[in-house]
Amino acid sequence: MNICFVAILGIITVLFLLKMLYVFCTAWVIRITRGALFVTTPNIRIETFLQYIPVDHGSSVVDLGCGDGRVLRKIRKHFNVKALGYEINPFAYMLAKIFCCRDKKIRIKRRDFLDKSLAEFDIIFCYLFPDVMEELTIKLQNEAGPDTVFISCNFPLKGQMADQVLVPEKTRHNEPIFIYYF
Ligand SMILES: C[S@@+](CC[C@H](N)C(=O)[O-])C[C@H]1O[C@@H](n2cnc3c(N)ncnc32)[C@H](O)[C@@H]1O
């Protein structure tokens, strides 16, 4: 058999298995994630909000549903902060652990963030789904510290006016980014 054909077949098989793993893991946690699939925030959007939020060295940052950890890695590239990612999807969690393993200041935990206190964080980021934003709104109102900055990609908090709404220009990734100062 032609070696090129075998190589292509091997690549297709690996991609297919990865896709199946993604689908299985997503379905497994769908009750917890309530529709927030593992989709990553484009770099242009991360860079946009990083220009606007005040990040002090030593700040504590959390990504609620960190996917493959790219937001945390991007923040850590620019700032000397402590970063934590909660991620419930085993596939995304595994990727985040692999991609973030060289940075000792990034911790990734396979937990439902709704069960965890958010009181200790200076900067809270999320890119979730409307179904979870109402519960998250109440949680933040109860737990966020007085100087906490909260950033939400695409979906606002329920019944709370954002202090800033950013819309990245000249890009197809121009959904709003909501920023709240508690
Ligand atoms: C749209 S992705 C965003 C990933 C990453 N934050 C980013 O911006 O690139 C949302 C992620 O949140 C995770 N997620 C949703 N609800 C969660 C929960 N209650 N606890 C932990 N992770 C959750 C999902 O598994 C998914 O990977």
The ligand as an SDF file (V2000), in Angstrom:
LIG
                    3D

 27 29  0  0  0  0  0  0  0  0999 V2000
  -17.1000   29.0380   25.3030 C   0  0  0  0  0  0  0  0  0  0  0  0
  -15.9210   28.0760   26.2320 S   0  0  0  0  0  0  0  0  0  0  0  0
  -14.7530   29.3300   26.6790 C   0  0  0  0  0  0  0  0  0  0  0  0
  -13.3680   28.7760   26.9230 C   0  0  0  0  0  0  0  0  0  0  0  0
  -12.3510   29.8070   27.3890 C   0  0  0  0  0  0  0  0  0  0  0  0
  -12.8200   30.5320   28.5420 N   0  0  0  0  0  0  0  0  0  0  0  0
  -12.0400   30.7890   26.3030 C   0  0  0  0  0  0  0  0  0  0  0  0
  -12.5670   31.8990   26.3680 O   0  0  0  0  0  0  0  0  0  0  0  0
  -11.2810   30.4560   25.3810 O   0  0  0  0  0  0  0  0  0  0  0  0
  -16.8160   27.7840   27.7490 C   0  0  0  0  0  0  0  0  0  0  0  0
  -16.1810   26.7140   28.6080 C   0  0  0  0  0  0  0  0  0  0  0  0
  -16.7700   26.7620   29.9050 O   0  0  0  0  0  0  0  0  0  0  0  0
  -16.8540   25.4470   30.4110 C   0  0  0  0  0  0  0  0  0  0  0  0
  -17.8910   25.4720   31.4420 N   0  0  0  0  0  0  0  0  0  0  0  0
  -19.1900   25.8040   31.2980 C   0  0  0  0  0  0  0  0  0  0  0  0
  -19.8430   25.7560   32.4700 N   0  0  0  0  0  0  0  0  0  0  0  0
  -18.9200   25.3640   33.3970 C   0  0  0  0  0  0  0  0  0  0  0  0
  -18.9810   25.1380   34.8170 C   0  0  0  0  0  0  0  0  0  0  0  0
  -20.1360   25.3030   35.4870 N   0  0  0  0  0  0  0  0  0  0  0  0
  -17.8400   24.8010   35.4610 N   0  0  0  0  0  0  0  0  0  0  0  0
  -16.6780   24.6450   34.7810 C   0  0  0  0  0  0  0  0  0  0  0  0
  -16.5650   24.8230   33.4370 N   0  0  0  0  0  0  0  0  0  0  0  0
  -17.6640   25.1920   32.7550 C   0  0  0  0  0  0  0  0  0  0  0  0
  -17.2120   24.6140   29.1740 C   0  0  0  0  0  0  0  0  0  0  0  0
  -16.8570   23.2670   29.3490 O   0  0  0  0  0  0  0  0  0  0  0  0
  -16.3890   25.3020   28.0840 C   0  0  0  0  0  0  0  0  0  0  0  0
  -15.1500   24.6890   27.8850 O   0  0  0  0  0  0  0  0  0  0  0  0
  1  2  1  0
  2  3  1  0
  2 10  1  0
  3  4  1  0
  4  5  1  0
  5  6  1  0
  5  7  1  0
  7  8  2  0
  7  9  1  0
 10 11  1  0
 11 12  1  0
 11 26  1  0
 12 13  1  0
 13 14  1  0
 13 24  1  0
 14 15  1  0
 14 23  1  0
 15 16  2  0
 16 17  1  0
 17 18  1  0
 17 23  2  0
 18 19  1  0
 18 20  2  0
 20 21  1  0
 21 22  2  0
 22 23  1  0
 24 25  1  0
 24 26  1  0
 26 27  1  0
M  CHG  2   2   1   9  -1
M  END
$$$$
